[in-house]
Amino acid sequence: MPSSDHDHPHIINRNARCGLILFAIYVVLYGGFMLLSVAWPQVLGYHAIAGVNVAIVYGVGLIVAALVLAIVYMSLCRSK
């Protein structure tokens, strides 16, 4: 019978710790976006790349960051 993670609480704890650390990183990134939009909203209107404003670049960056962090989490959970 294959072993499950329920048989290894140390693996569950490590995966949870990794998930919380990566979540904290994303919260900081998202908090930066919220702080920017509340404190300096005019900055979001500046043109950043190829005529696209900072708000769009930052927003797409948040989506990409979420995907990258998910891939990092999956790879960390697979390594034992």
N, C-alpha and C positions, 0 to 999 in steps of 0.2 A: 504494500500500500504506500502511495507517495506521501511524503512528509508535507504538512501544511505549516503556514506561519504560526498557527495557533499553538503548535508544539514548541515554538521558539519565541518566547516573550521578548528576549533581547533584540531580535530582529524587528519586532513590532515597535519597540521603543526607539530604535535607531531610525526607522522609517518615519515615525511620527516627529522625531526631533528634526530630521532633514526637511520634512514638509513644513514645519513651523518656521524654520530658518528661511526657507525659500519664500514662504508667505510673507514674512517680515520684510524681506527685500522688496517684494512687489508692493507692499503697503507703503514703503518709503518712496518708491517710484511714483505711485498713484498720489500719495500725499504731496509730493512735489508739484504734480500737475494741478491739484486742487489749490495749493498755496499760490501758485503762479496765477491761476485764474481769479483768485479772490484778491490778492495783494497787488498784482501787476497785470491787470487784464489787457492793457495796451500792448504788452509784450507778445501776447498770443496772436496779435494781428500782424506782426512783423513778417516779412518774407524771409524764409529760411533757405529753402532748396528749390531751385528752378521755379520761383514764383509761388511756391506753396507756403502757406503761413505756418507759424510755429505750432499753433493748436493742432493742425492736421498732422504735422510731422511727429509731435509728441504723442498724439492719440494713436497713430499707427505704431509708433515705437512701443507704446504700452501693450498693444496687441502682440507684437513680435516678442516682447519681453515675456509675456505670459506663456507663449508657446515654447520659448527657449527654456524657461524655468520648468515647464512641464516635462520637457525632454531630459533636462538635468535630473529632475526628481525620478523619472523612470529609470535612468541609468544608475543613479545612486541606490535605488531600491533593488536593482538586479544584482549589483555587486555585493558579495557576502564576505 
